[in-house]
Amino acid sequence: MAGVNKLLLSLWEVPDTETAELMQLFYSNFFKGDSYYSAFRKAQLTLKAKYKDPTIWAGFVLVGE
């Protein structure tokens, strides 16, 4: 209703440094031509490989059309 088609949000508090890293990876992938969902998944998998603790990378979800 507010004109937003997609939301990228966290389900719990995540450290700022890792959140910034996720966003940089996400937008880098997106601007290279990946879809929103592909760009997000690649960014999340990159963080998963780097940080074994899932509380750092698994708390983000991308929802929308």
NORNOR-V270244 format. One record per pair of residues at least 24 apart in sequence whose ideal C-beta (glycine too) atoms are under 7 Angstrom apart, sorted by the first residue. I is the first residue (numbers start at 1). J is the second residue. D is the distance in whole Angstrom. If there is no record, write none. Layout:
I;J;D, I;J;D
This chain:
5;64;5, 5;65;5, 6;36;6, 6;62;6, 6;63;7, 6;64;3, 6;65;7, 7;63;5, 7;64;6, 8;40;7, 8;60;7, 8;62;5, 9;61;6, 10;59;5, 10;60;5, 11;59;5, 11;61;6, 12;59;5, 14;56;6, 14;59;5, 15;56;7, 18;47;7, 18;51;7, 18;56;5, 21;47;7, 22;47;6, 22;60;6, 36;62;6, 37;62;6
